């Protein structure tokens, strides 16, 4: 679900970058990047089931 | 380098991102290998890499637009490196198939590294920024417009594909079936 939302957010940023305001596109890009890093950190802190 | 040449090179960059997204879809559909959560994050960073070139095509080249792509590439490289390190132990078969000897996350790391170098090279040419604020945006060619719409369409396709794969719940760590296509017992 979170990945679909991220892809949707990137699609919206692209549409704003192409049709809308440059400042808004840059702001939305920043918010989407922060969300992506937050999701990565959430997964990266999972306990790993390593075989060694 | 003129602004027009820089815009053309940015359009070529968009076609390169489109190629990566098509290759990822090909692996998913032909080899029936569903992307894992880390794989999806790397795919997302490839789409975010395209936002800088779209801004350059629309508004003309600016350093801030290249910075957008640099941030996306740096995050993507970090995500790919995380997956590389998960499978770095000798004897680990890795995740998914290998293509030309490297797994997808290794290719993704190489791709992000190449993007960082390419953006740094583009930033060397100050001539493209000379009239950034004074002049109207460079008129866009059909070649550049097609690149923009191709990348936007592929990103939108990823929304549908990820919804099919994960549904409205969390994505499986090692997905083997599309959640929305799974038949109930």
gemmi code that builds the backbone of each chain (N, CA, C; Angstrom):
import gemmi

chains = {
    "A": [
        ("UNK", (0.820, -1.212, 0.000), (0.000, 0.000, 0.000), (0.859, 1.270, 0.000)),
        ("UNK", (1.890, 1.261, 0.866), (2.720, 2.469, 0.966), (3.501, 2.715, -0.334)),
        ("UNK", (3.813, 1.615, -1.039), (4.570, 1.778, -2.282), (3.670, 2.315, -3.403)),
        ("UNK", (2.418, 1.835, -3.424), (1.464, 2.376, -4.404), (1.287, 3.872, -4.163)),
        ("UNK", (1.192, 4.249, -2.868), (1.013, 5.669, -2.529), (2.229, 6.481, -2.971)),
        ("UNK", (3.428, 5.910, -2.808), (4.645, 6.631, -3.230), (4.684, 6.805, -4.747)),
        ("UNK", (4.350, 5.726, -5.493), (4.327, 5.840, -6.959), (3.289, 6.890, -7.387)),
        ("UNK", (2.138, 6.888, -6.693), (1.097, 7.868, -7.012), (1.607, 9.283, -6.732)),
        ("UNK", (2.309, 9.436, -5.594), (2.850, 10.754, -5.234), (3.857, 11.227, -6.290)),
        ("UNK", (4.707, 10.303, -6.763), (5.697, 10.688, -7.789), (4.982, 11.089, -9.078)),
        ("UNK", (3.923, 10.342, -9.439), (3.156, 10.694, -10.648), (2.592, 12.110, -10.524)),
        ("UNK", (2.061, 12.421, -9.329), (1.498, 13.770, -9.113), (2.601, 14.829, -9.211)),
        ("UNK", (3.770, 14.547, -8.606), (4.884, 15.513, -8.678), (5.280, 15.749, -10.141)),
        ("UNK", (5.330, 14.662, -10.929), (5.691, 14.804, -12.350), (4.672, 15.674, -13.090)),
        ("UNK", (3.386, 15.440, -12.806), (2.340, 16.224, -13.482), (2.423, 17.694, -13.082)),
        ("UNK", (2.702, 17.935, -11.783), (2.848, 19.329, -11.324), (4.082, 19.958, -11.976)),
        ("UNK", (5.185, 19.176, -12.075), (6.417, 19.691, -12.693), (6.169, 20.055, -14.161)),
        ("UNK", (5.304, 19.304, -14.830), (5.062, 19.520, -16.262), (4.033, 20.613, -16.513)),
        ("UNK", (2.991, 20.665, -15.660), (1.882, 21.584, -15.913), (1.794, 22.756, -14.932)),
        ("UNK", (2.266, 22.503, -13.694), (2.006, 23.472, -12.630), (3.195, 24.332, -12.289)),
        ("UNK", (3.240, 24.728, -11.009), (4.281, 25.657, -10.558), (5.562, 24.906, -10.189)),
        ("UNK", (6.681, 25.558, -10.498), (7.992, 24.963, -10.230), (8.213, 24.824, -8.723)),
        ("UNK", (7.849, 25.860, -7.970), (8.047, 25.847, -6.513), (7.239, 24.723, -5.869)),
        ("UNK", (5.998, 24.565, -6.316), (5.158, 23.506, -5.750), (5.756, 22.131, -6.069)),
        ("UNK", (6.250, 21.966, -7.306), (6.851, 20.683, -7.694), (8.063, 20.366, -6.825)),
        ("UNK", (8.897, 21.381, -6.555), (10.087, 21.159, -5.725), (9.671, 20.790, -4.293)),
        ("UNK", (8.651, 21.460, -3.777), (8.162, 21.159, -2.427), (7.604, 19.753, -2.330)),
        ("UNK", (6.789, 19.380, -3.327), (6.198, 18.034, -3.328), (7.287, 16.972, -3.486)),
        ("UNK", (8.316, 17.287, -4.292), (9.428, 16.346, -4.436), (10.076, 16.111, -3.077)),
        ("UNK", (10.333, 17.192, -2.333), (10.966, 17.066, -1.006), (10.135, 16.199, -0.080)),
        ("UNK", (8.824, 16.429, -0.064), (7.939, 15.652, 0.813), (7.953, 14.174, 0.416)),
        ("UNK", (7.934, 13.896, -0.905), (7.930, 12.501, -1.374), (9.250, 11.817, -1.035)),
        ("UNK", (10.357, 12.556, -1.176), (11.672, 11.968, -0.850), (11.753, 11.631, 0.642)),
        ("UNK", (11.246, 12.529, 1.480), (11.250, 12.269, 2.930), (10.405, 11.030, 3.243)),
        ("UNK", (9.253, 10.908, 2.590), (8.388, 9.743, 2.801), (9.098, 8.453, 2.375)),
        ("UNK", (9.796, 8.496, 1.237), (10.508, 7.304, 0.746), (11.608, 6.890, 1.722)),
        ("UNK", (12.350, 7.881, 2.220), (13.430, 7.567, 3.168), (12.832, 7.017, 4.470)),
        ("UNK", (11.697, 7.584, 4.907), (11.053, 7.100, 6.135), (10.610, 5.646, 5.971)),
        ("UNK", (10.053, 5.301, 4.818), (9.618, 3.913, 4.569), (10.836, 2.991, 4.523)),
        ("UNK", (11.912, 3.475, 3.901), (13.152, 2.682, 3.872), (13.660, 2.434, 5.288)),
        ("UNK", (13.698, 3.470, 6.115), (14.215, 3.311, 7.476), (13.314, 2.375, 8.288)),
        ("UNK", (12.016, 2.438, 8.033), (11.077, 1.531, 8.714), (11.418, 0.084, 8.376)),
        ("UNK", (11.684, -0.199, 7.094), (12.024, -1.568, 6.680), (13.433, -1.934, 7.123)),
        ("UNK", (14.363, -0.958, 7.088), (15.766, -1.251, 7.415), (15.948, -1.579, 8.886)),
        ("UNK", (15.007, -1.175, 9.733), (15.154, -1.463, 11.159), (14.424, -2.750, 11.554)),
        ("UNK", (13.850, -3.469, 10.568), (13.270, -4.790, 10.864), (14.381, -5.741, 11.298)),
        ("UNK", (14.042, -6.699, 12.164), (15.021, -7.715, 12.555), (15.234, -8.652, 11.369)),
        ("UNK", (16.502, -8.884, 10.995), (16.800, -9.736, 9.852), (16.937, -11.190, 10.291)),
        ("UNK", (16.347, -12.102, 9.498), (16.481, -13.531, 9.788), (17.675, -14.045, 8.996)),
        ("UNK", (18.868, -13.892, 9.550), (20.072, -14.298, 8.840), (20.399, -15.760, 9.121)),
        ("UNK", (21.102, -16.378, 8.192), (21.367, -17.817, 8.297), (22.759, -18.110, 8.844)),
        ("UNK", (23.447, -17.122, 9.378), (24.786, -17.370, 9.898), (24.918, -16.781, 11.293)),
    ],
    "B": [
        ("UNK", (27.900, 24.846, -23.360), (26.710, 24.089, -23.786), (25.491, 25.012, -23.761)),
        ("UNK", (24.717, 24.998, -24.843), (23.520, 25.848, -24.899), (22.387, 25.193, -24.096)),
        ("UNK", (21.393, 26.036, -23.736), (20.243, 25.513, -22.994), (19.494, 24.470, -23.832)),
        ("UNK", (19.411, 24.713, -25.154), (18.684, 23.774, -26.026), (19.354, 22.395, -26.037)),
        ("UNK", (20.697, 22.383, -26.095), (21.409, 21.100, -26.083), (21.222, 20.400, -24.735)),
        ("UNK", (21.273, 21.200, -23.649), (21.086, 20.616, -22.310), (19.701, 19.980, -22.186)),
        ("UNK", (18.682, 20.653, -22.739), (17.309, 20.108, -22.689), (17.237, 18.796, -23.474)),
        ("UNK", (17.905, 18.752, -24.633), (17.913, 17.520, -25.431), (18.589, 16.381, -24.650)),
        ("UNK", (19.691, 16.697, -23.976), (20.378, 15.668, -23.183), (19.509, 15.222, -21.998)),
        ("UNK", (18.762, 16.168, -21.422), (17.834, 15.807, -20.340), (16.726, 14.888, -20.852)),
        ("UNK", (16.260, 15.149, -22.072), (15.244, 14.273, -22.675), (15.826, 12.868, -22.876)),
        ("UNK", (17.089, 12.802, -23.293), (17.746, 11.490, -23.437), (17.820, 10.790, -22.075)),
        ("UNK", (18.075, 11.574, -21.024), (18.081, 11.019, -19.665), (16.728, 10.433, -19.299)),
        ("UNK", (15.658, 11.122, -19.727), (14.305, 10.602, -19.461), (14.081, 9.277, -20.184)),
        ("UNK", (14.593, 9.176, -21.427), (14.457, 7.901, -22.153), (15.255, 6.802, -21.438)),
        ("UNK", (16.396, 7.161, -20.824), (17.192, 6.175, -20.084), (16.414, 5.673, -18.869)),
        ("UNK", (15.745, 6.590, -18.156), (14.913, 6.188, -17.015), (13.770, 5.288, -17.499)),
        ("UNK", (13.167, 5.660, -18.625), (12.074, 4.853, -19.193), (12.578, 3.446, -19.519)),
        ("UNK", (13.796, 3.354, -20.057), (14.374, 2.043, -20.383), (14.499, 1.183, -19.125)),
        ("UNK", (14.975, 1.786, -18.029), (15.121, 1.043, -16.763), (13.751, 0.558, -16.274)),
        ("UNK", (12.734, 1.431, -16.352), (11.399, 1.062, -15.875), (10.792, -0.043, -16.746)),
        ("UNK", (11.023, 0.009, -18.067), (10.521, -1.034, -18.968), (11.237, -2.355, -18.678)),
        ("UNK", (12.562, -2.285, -18.443), (13.330, -3.507, -18.137), (12.815, -4.141, -16.840)),
        ("UNK", (12.497, -3.301, -15.857), (11.971, -3.821, -14.588), (10.622, -4.509, -14.815)),
        ("UNK", (9.764, -3.886, -15.634), (8.463, -4.503, -15.960), (8.666, -5.814, -16.723)),
        ("UNK", (9.649, -5.842, -17.631), (9.908, -7.053, -18.417), (10.309, -8.198, -17.493)),
        ("UNK", (11.194, -7.919, -16.534), (11.613, -8.960, -15.585), (10.411, -9.432, -14.767)),
        ("UNK", (9.551, -8.486, -14.403), (8.380, -8.818, -13.584), (7.377, -9.667, -14.356)),
        ("UNK", (7.166, -9.332, -15.626), (6.116, -10.007, -16.401), (6.621, -11.265, -17.103)),
        ("UNK", (7.831, -11.211, -17.667), (8.333, -12.352, -18.444), (8.894, -13.419, -17.511)),
        ("UNK", (9.700, -13.008, -16.529), (10.306, -13.981, -15.612), (9.406, -14.293, -14.416)),
        ("UNK", (8.274, -13.599, -14.326), (7.332, -13.792, -13.205), (8.021, -13.559, -11.859)),
        ("UNK", (8.900, -12.557, -11.798), (9.575, -12.242, -10.539), (8.995, -10.941, -9.991)),
        ("UNK", (8.261, -11.063, -8.892), (7.625, -9.876, -8.331), (8.642, -9.076, -7.526)),
        ("UNK", (8.601, -7.754, -7.634), (9.572, -6.927, -6.895), (9.313, -6.936, -5.391)),
        ("UNK", (10.384, -7.072, -4.611), (10.304, -7.040, -3.151), (10.179, -5.574, -2.695)),
        ("UNK", (9.914, -5.323, -1.398), (9.786, -3.931, -0.940), (11.019, -3.076, -1.247)),
        ("UNK", (12.228, -3.602, -1.013), (13.434, -2.812, -1.314), (13.583, -2.570, -2.818)),
        ("UNK", (13.176, -3.599, -3.614), (13.222, -3.447, -5.081), (12.284, -2.313, -5.507)),
        ("UNK", (11.080, -2.272, -4.882), (10.108, -1.224, -5.225), (10.639, 0.151, -4.854)),
        ("UNK", (11.314, 0.238, -3.688), (11.886, 1.529, -3.277), (12.919, 2.020, -4.289)),
        ("UNK", (13.725, 1.068, -4.826), (14.722, 1.452, -5.833), (14.034, 1.896, -7.121)),
        ("UNK", (12.940, 1.197, -7.469), (12.192, 1.581, -8.671), (11.603, 2.983, -8.489)),
        ("UNK", (11.108, 3.257, -7.267), (10.558, 4.592, -6.975), (11.636, 5.657, -7.144)),
        ("UNK", (12.860, 5.359, -6.688), (13.933, 6.344, -6.819), (14.298, 6.579, -8.280)),
        ("UNK", (14.184, 5.533, -9.118), (14.428, 5.756, -10.552), (13.377, 6.710, -11.118)),
        ("UNK", (12.108, 6.557, -10.672), (11.081, 7.480, -11.182), (11.347, 8.896, -10.662)),
        ("UNK", (11.808, 9.007, -9.401), (12.077, 10.346, -8.838), (13.268, 11.015, -9.532)),
        ("UNK", (14.168, 10.174, -10.043), (15.312, 10.669, -10.811), (14.838, 11.475, -12.028)),
        ("UNK", (13.645, 11.143, -12.534), (13.126, 11.782, -13.760), (12.554, 13.167, -13.495)),
        ("UNK", (12.302, 13.512, -12.227), (11.633, 14.797, -11.946), (12.532, 15.989, -12.332)),
        ("UNK", (13.837, 15.872, -12.060), (14.775, 16.945, -12.437), (14.764, 17.200, -13.941)),
        ("UNK", (14.951, 16.159, -14.770), (14.885, 16.379, -16.228), (13.543, 16.936, -16.708)),
        ("UNK", (12.437, 16.509, -16.076), (11.126, 17.058, -16.485), (11.107, 18.565, -16.230)),
        ("UNK", (11.611, 18.976, -15.040), (11.665, 20.412, -14.730), (12.586, 21.142, -15.712)),
        ("UNK", (13.702, 20.501, -16.087), (14.627, 21.128, -17.044), (13.988, 21.292, -18.413)),
        ("UNK", (13.207, 20.299, -18.829), (12.539, 20.378, -20.135), (11.455, 21.465, -20.100)),
        ("UNK", (10.743, 21.560, -18.982), (9.611, 22.492, -18.875), (10.050, 23.951, -18.663)),
        ("UNK", (11.006, 24.140, -17.705), (11.377, 25.508, -17.312), (12.755, 25.939, -17.802)),
        ("UNK", (13.487, 25.046, -18.465), (14.866, 25.349, -18.837), (15.815, 24.859, -17.749)),
        ("UNK", (17.085, 24.616, -18.100), (18.024, 24.031, -17.130), (18.351, 24.977, -15.971)),
        ("UNK", (18.301, 24.448, -14.754), (18.696, 25.194, -13.546), (19.440, 24.241, -12.627)),
        ("UNK", (20.399, 24.755, -11.849), (21.135, 23.882, -10.920), (20.210, 23.167, -9.935)),
        ("UNK", (19.141, 23.844, -9.484), (18.239, 23.227, -8.499), (17.546, 21.988, -9.082)),
        ("UNK", (17.297, 21.991, -10.391), (16.665, 20.828, -11.022), (17.620, 19.635, -11.025)),
        ("UNK", (18.908, 19.928, -11.277), (19.894, 18.842, -11.222), (20.050, 18.348, -9.782)),
        ("UNK", (19.931, 19.259, -8.811), (20.046, 18.876, -7.392), (18.942, 17.893, -7.007)),
        ("UNK", (17.741, 18.111, -7.547), (16.614, 17.202, -7.304), (16.987, 15.769, -7.720)),
        ("UNK", (17.557, 15.649, -8.925), (17.930, 14.317, -9.413), (19.096, 13.738, -8.616)),
        ("UNK", (20.020, 14.606, -8.192), (21.149, 14.120, -7.380), (20.657, 13.520, -6.070)),
        ("UNK", (19.687, 14.203, -5.420), (19.137, 13.700, -4.152), (18.459, 12.342, -4.371)),
        ("UNK", (17.693, 12.231, -5.451), (17.002, 10.969, -5.751), (18.005, 9.854, -6.016)),
        ("UNK", (19.073, 10.177, -6.768), (20.082, 9.156, -7.097), (20.851, 8.719, -5.846)),
        ("UNK", (21.160, 9.677, -4.962), (21.896, 9.338, -3.737), (21.047, 8.413, -2.859)),
        ("UNK", (19.756, 8.728, -2.716), (18.872, 7.872, -1.915), (18.750, 6.499, -2.572)),
        ("UNK", (18.586, 6.460, -3.890), (18.470, 5.187, -4.600), (19.711, 4.331, -4.435)),
        ("UNK", (20.888, 4.954, -4.524), (22.139, 4.212, -4.347), (22.216, 3.631, -2.934)),
        ("UNK", (21.765, 4.396, -1.940), (21.783, 3.913, -0.552), (20.848, 2.706, -0.395)),
        ("UNK", (19.643, 2.779, -1.013), (18.696, 1.663, -0.922), (19.268, 0.419, -1.604)),
        ("UNK", (19.892, 0.597, -2.770), (20.467, -0.539, -3.502), (21.632, -1.140, -2.719)),
        ("UNK", (22.431, -0.272, -2.100), (23.566, -0.771, -1.310), (23.084, -1.591, -0.120)),
        ("UNK", (21.966, -1.172, 0.480), (21.392, -1.937, 1.594), (21.073, -3.367, 1.119)),
        ("UNK", (20.455, -3.499, -0.058), (20.091, -4.829, -0.553), (21.334, -5.621, -0.952)),
        ("UNK", (22.324, -4.939, -1.510), (23.601, -5.611, -1.833), (24.206, -6.221, -0.570)),
        ("UNK", (24.195, -5.442, 0.525), (24.816, -5.904, 1.771), (24.036, -7.060, 2.384)),
        ("UNK", (22.723, -7.117, 2.140), (21.920, -8.231, 2.672), (22.328, -9.558, 2.039)),
        ("UNK", (22.889, -9.504, 0.826), (23.215, -10.732, 0.088), (24.708, -10.843, -0.192)),
        ("UNK", (25.516, -10.235, 0.658), (26.942, -10.148, 0.351), (27.727, -11.366, 0.844)),
        ("UNK", (27.132, -12.166, 1.749), (27.869, -13.311, 2.302), (28.141, -14.360, 1.217)),
        ("UNK", (29.336, -14.975, 1.220), (29.634, -16.017, 0.236), (28.608, -17.157, 0.334)),
        ("UNK", (28.154, -17.632, -0.805), (27.170, -18.717, -0.817), (25.739, -18.235, -0.877)),
        ("UNK", (25.490, -16.963, -0.582), (24.127, -16.412, -0.655), (23.722, -16.347, -2.135)),
        ("UNK", (22.570, -16.952, -2.509), (22.189, -16.961, -3.928), (21.686, -15.608, -4.423)),
        ("UNK", (21.419, -14.670, -3.502), (20.886, -13.366, -3.915), (19.387, -13.416, -4.090)),
        ("UNK", (18.777, -12.273, -4.397), (17.324, -12.215, -4.581), (17.024, -12.091, -6.074)),
        ("UNK", (16.212, -13.019, -6.574), (15.816, -12.963, -7.981), (16.904, -13.486, -8.908)),
        ("UNK", (16.637, -13.354, -10.206), (17.588, -13.842, -11.219), (18.731, -12.859, -11.397)),
        ("UNK", (19.844, -13.398, -11.914), (20.967, -12.528, -12.272), (20.877, -12.208, -13.762)),
        ("UNK", (21.181, -10.968, -14.107), (21.183, -10.544, -15.505), (22.620, -10.176, -15.857)),
        ("UNK", (23.214, -10.892, -16.811), (24.621, -10.682, -17.189), (25.532, -10.758, -15.958)),
        ("UNK", (25.206, -11.673, -15.052), (26.071, -11.909, -13.897), (25.760, -11.068, -12.671)),
        ("UNK", (24.927, -10.063, -12.809), (24.597, -9.200, -11.666), (23.100, -9.260, -11.379)),
        ("UNK", (22.752, -9.202, -10.077), (21.341, -9.124, -9.707), (20.824, -7.703, -9.946)),
        ("UNK", (19.486, -7.572, -9.912), (18.878, -6.281, -10.253), (19.365, -5.159, -9.354)),
        ("UNK", (19.519, -5.465, -8.033), (19.926, -4.393, -7.109), (21.357, -3.946, -7.388)),
        ("UNK", (22.203, -4.872, -7.903), (23.565, -4.473, -8.273), (23.513, -3.544, -9.487)),
        ("UNK", (22.675, -3.927, -10.470), (22.494, -3.055, -11.641), (21.911, -1.706, -11.220)),
        ("UNK", (20.985, -1.744, -10.237), (20.384, -0.485, -9.771), (21.457, 0.408, -9.163)),
        ("UNK", (22.348, -0.171, -8.347), (23.421, 0.631, -7.745), (24.303, 1.247, -8.834)),
        ("UNK", (24.655, 0.412, -9.826), (25.475, 0.924, -10.942), (24.727, 2.056, -11.665)),
        ("UNK", (23.421, 1.853, -11.876), (22.608, 2.865, -12.563), (22.584, 4.189, -11.810)),
        ("UNK", (22.392, 4.127, -10.487), (22.369, 5.372, -9.700), (23.747, 6.037, -9.690)),
        ("UNK", (24.810, 5.216, -9.619), (26.174, 5.777, -9.628), (26.443, 6.476, -10.962)),
        ("UNK", (26.021, 5.839, -12.062), (26.198, 6.456, -13.394), (25.409, 7.772, -13.468)),
        ("UNK", (24.197, 7.772, -12.887), (23.370, 8.991, -12.913), (24.071, 10.122, -12.158)),
        ("UNK", (24.656, 9.806, -10.996), (25.347, 10.843, -10.204), (26.506, 11.445, -11.012)),
        ("UNK", (27.281, 10.575, -11.669), (28.413, 11.062, -12.470), (27.895, 11.895, -13.654)),
        ("UNK", (26.832, 11.401, -14.314), (26.288, 12.120, -15.481), (25.783, 13.506, -15.073)),
        ("UNK", (25.111, 13.589, -13.919), (24.584, 14.890, -13.462), (25.748, 15.824, -13.122)),
        ("UNK", (26.785, 15.278, -12.479), (27.962, 16.103, -12.158), (28.594, 16.650, -13.433)),
        ("UNK", (28.676, 15.817, -14.471), (29.248, 16.265, -15.752), (28.378, 17.375, -16.348)),
        ("UNK", (27.050, 17.201, -16.294), (26.145, 18.225, -16.836), (26.330, 19.557, -16.103)),
        ("UNK", (26.544, 19.477, -14.775), (26.690, 20.703, -13.977), (27.982, 21.461, -14.292)),
        ("UNK", (28.914, 20.802, -14.980), (30.172, 21.471, -15.341), (29.958, 22.574, -16.368)),
        ("UNK", (28.858, 22.491, -17.119), (28.651, 23.415, -18.246), (27.749, 24.585, -17.824)),
        ("UNK", (28.388, 25.694, -17.432), (27.656, 26.858, -16.919), (26.820, 27.569, -17.987)),
        ("UNK", (27.223, 27.406, -19.256), (26.565, 28.141, -20.340), (25.061, 27.898, -20.392)),
        ("UNK", (24.629, 26.714, -20.007), (23.197, 26.377, -20.074), (22.364, 27.201, -19.084)),
        ("UNK", (23.014, 27.770, -18.013), (22.263, 28.485, -16.965), (22.264, 29.992, -17.171)),
        ("UNK", (22.954, 30.495, -18.190), (23.192, 31.943, -18.307), (21.910, 32.767, -18.349)),
        ("UNK", (20.885, 32.253, -19.026), (19.660, 33.043, -19.173), (18.497, 32.413, -18.413)),
        ("UNK", (18.830, 31.660, -17.349), (17.786, 30.883, -16.655), (16.642, 31.761, -16.151)),
        ("UNK", (16.966, 32.947, -15.579), (15.905, 33.763, -14.986), (15.331, 34.782, -15.970)),
        ("UNK", (16.189, 35.250, -16.885), (15.765, 36.336, -17.764), (14.910, 35.846, -18.935)),
        ("UNK", (15.315, 34.726, -19.529), (14.665, 34.282, -20.767), (13.474, 33.369, -20.472)),
        ("UNK", (12.521, 33.323, -21.412), (11.419, 32.362, -21.255), (11.953, 30.948, -21.423)),
        ("UNK", (11.223, 29.923, -20.936), (11.694, 28.556, -21.064), (11.968, 28.181, -22.518)),
        ("UNK", (12.908, 27.255, -22.694), (13.250, 26.781, -24.035), (12.022, 26.074, -24.622)),
        ("UNK", (11.654, 26.364, -25.888), (10.512, 25.642, -26.488), (10.802, 24.140, -26.524)),
        ("UNK", (9.807, 23.333, -26.153), (10.050, 21.901, -26.058), (9.751, 21.213, -27.387)),
        ("UNK", (10.624, 20.283, -27.745), (10.444, 19.526, -28.984), (9.506, 18.352, -28.728)),
        ("UNK", (9.021, 17.763, -29.816), (8.165, 16.580, -29.696), (8.951, 15.434, -29.058)),
        ("UNK", (10.241, 15.367, -29.368), (11.138, 14.341, -28.802), (11.146, 14.442, -27.270)),
        ("UNK", (11.280, 15.677, -26.740), (11.331, 15.877, -25.292), (9.956, 15.650, -24.660)),
        ("UNK", (8.906, 16.138, -25.327), (7.550, 15.958, -24.776), (7.194, 14.474, -24.699)),
        ("UNK", (7.577, 13.719, -25.725), (7.293, 12.273, -25.725), (8.034, 11.586, -24.577)),
        ("UNK", (9.260, 12.027, -24.306), (10.044, 11.433, -23.207), (9.341, 11.674, -21.876)),
        ("UNK", (8.852, 12.915, -21.683), (8.167, 13.262, -20.425), (6.937, 12.386, -20.240)),
        ("UNK", (6.109, 12.282, -21.292), (4.856, 11.530, -21.159), (5.095, 10.033, -21.036)),
        ("UNK", (6.179, 9.534, -21.662), (6.520, 8.115, -21.528), (6.854, 7.784, -20.070)),
        ("UNK", (7.657, 8.623, -19.441), (8.050, 8.381, -18.044), (6.836, 8.525, -17.111)),
        ("UNK", (5.987, 9.526, -17.358), (4.795, 9.695, -16.506), (3.883, 8.478, -16.649)),
        ("UNK", (3.709, 7.977, -17.876), (2.845, 6.804, -18.099), (3.416, 5.570, -17.397)),
        ("UNK", (4.730, 5.382, -17.482), (5.350, 4.207, -16.838), (5.240, 4.298, -15.314)),
        ("UNK", (5.341, 5.513, -14.774), (5.199, 5.688, -13.319), (3.756, 5.380, -12.898)),
        ("UNK", (2.790, 5.850, -13.687), (1.387, 5.569, -13.384), (1.105, 4.063, -13.488)),
        ("UNK", (1.735, 3.388, -14.453), (1.580, 1.928, -14.572), (2.093, 1.220, -13.318)),
        ("UNK", (3.140, 1.793, -12.716), (3.683, 1.206, -11.488), (2.704, 1.336, -10.325)),
        ("UNK", (1.873, 2.385, -10.329), (0.838, 2.505, -9.288), (-0.088, 1.297, -9.388)),
        ("UNK", (-0.541, 1.004, -10.616), (-1.463, -0.119, -10.835), (-0.790, -1.450, -10.507)),
        ("UNK", (0.446, -1.620, -10.963), (1.162, -2.876, -10.752), (1.385, -3.151, -9.264)),
        ("UNK", (1.756, -2.105, -8.522), (2.007, -2.279, -7.089), (0.709, -2.545, -6.334)),
        ("UNK", (-0.383, -1.914, -6.789), (-1.680, -2.199, -6.162), (-2.065, -3.658, -6.393)),
        ("UNK", (-1.843, -4.156, -7.623), (-2.130, -5.561, -7.936), (-1.281, -6.485, -7.061)),
        ("UNK", (-0.019, -6.115, -6.879), (0.912, -6.976, -6.140), (0.648, -6.970, -4.636)),
        ("UNK", (0.412, -5.805, -4.087), (0.345, -5.682, -2.624), (-1.080, -5.455, -2.111)),
        ("UNK", (-1.993, -5.026, -2.973), (-3.320, -4.678, -2.495), (-3.235, -3.461, -1.586)),
        ("UNK", (-4.136, -3.387, -0.601), (-4.135, -2.245, 0.325), (-3.362, -2.556, 1.603)),
        ("UNK", (-2.791, -3.764, 1.696), (-2.026, -4.132, 2.888), (-0.537, -3.927, 2.655)),
        ("UNK", (0.281, -4.350, 3.645), (1.734, -4.248, 3.457), (2.212, -5.265, 2.421)),
        ("UNK", (3.256, -4.915, 1.659), (3.800, -5.833, 0.659), (4.558, -6.966, 1.353)),
        ("UNK", (4.475, -8.170, 0.773), (5.203, -9.309, 1.345), (6.704, -9.103, 1.159)),
        ("UNK", (7.510, -9.618, 2.127), (8.971, -9.489, 2.015), (9.490, -10.234, 0.790)),
        ("UNK", (8.865, -11.386, 0.488), (9.297, -12.202, -0.641), (8.060, -12.559, -1.466)),
        ("UNK", (7.529, -11.599, -2.227), (6.235, -11.817, -2.892), (6.326, -12.857, -4.017)),
        ("UNK", (5.340, -13.736, -4.094), (5.300, -14.735, -5.166), (3.979, -14.689, -5.948)),
        ("UNK", (2.956, -14.058, -5.362), (1.681, -13.919, -6.080), (1.177, -12.481, -5.978)),
        ("UNK", (0.351, -12.098, -6.980), (-0.309, -10.794, -6.920), (-1.480, -10.920, -5.953)),
        ("UNK", (-1.479, -10.100, -4.906), (-2.524, -10.192, -3.878), (-3.921, -10.058, -4.475)),
        ("UNK", (-4.075, -9.148, -5.447), (-5.415, -8.899, -5.997), (-5.831, -9.942, -7.036)),
        ("UNK", (-4.878, -10.784, -7.476), (-5.223, -11.823, -8.451), (-5.314, -13.195, -7.791)),
        ("UNK", (-5.039, -13.222, -6.475), (-5.049, -14.490, -5.752), (-6.486, -14.951, -5.593)),
        ("UNK", (-6.726, -16.234, -5.899), (-8.069, -16.780, -5.748), (-8.266, -17.230, -4.319)),
        ("UNK", (-9.405, -16.878, -3.758), (-9.671, -17.303, -2.367), (-9.972, -18.812, -2.366)),
        ("UNK", (-9.517, -19.560, -1.302), (-9.694, -21.016, -1.266), (-11.157, -21.425, -1.121)),
    ],
}
model = gemmi.Model(1)
for chain_id, residues in chains.items():
    chain = gemmi.Chain(chain_id)
    for i, (resn, *xyz) in enumerate(residues, 1):
        res = gemmi.Residue()
        res.name, res.seqid = resn, gemmi.SeqId(i, " ")
        for name, pos in zip(("N", "CA", "C"), xyz):
            atom = gemmi.Atom()
            atom.name, atom.element = name, gemmi.Element(name[0])
            atom.pos, atom.b_iso = gemmi.Position(*pos), 0.0
            res.add_atom(atom)
        chain.add_residue(res)
    model.add_chain(chain)
structure = gemmi.Structure()
structure.add_model(model)
structure.setup_entities()
